[in-house]
Structure formats: C-alpha cells, structure tokens
Amino acid sequence: MSEAKRLLREEPGLLVQHVAERIGYKDGKYFTKLFKREIGMNPSEFRDRA
C-alpha cells in the first residue's frame, strides 16, 4: 500500500484502476476495498488530502 500511496500523491492524474494495476491488483474495486480497510479512506479521498 505504500507504493499505492506514493502513486496517488505523485501522479494525481492517474486513475485508481491504473494505480491498482501498477501494484499488482487486476480488480480496482477490490483494491479500493483493501485500501480503505488499511488506510481508513478510499484512494480518491487519500489523493484529495495528500
């Protein structure tokens, strides 16, 4: 998830689905679910606050 957080901060135009694929998840919805469980917010919220 640290790589996902880095991508969300450093590449704001990158779609969440593409972030998921870059770190090895083929299903963006599943990645979003895991991200929210671990970080406490969904990837879009994290990007907005970063």
Summary of the structure (lengths in Angstrom):
residues: 50
radius of gyration: 9.3
end to end distance: 14.6
largest distance: 25.1
contacts: 126
relative contact order: 0.21
helix: 70%
strand: 0%
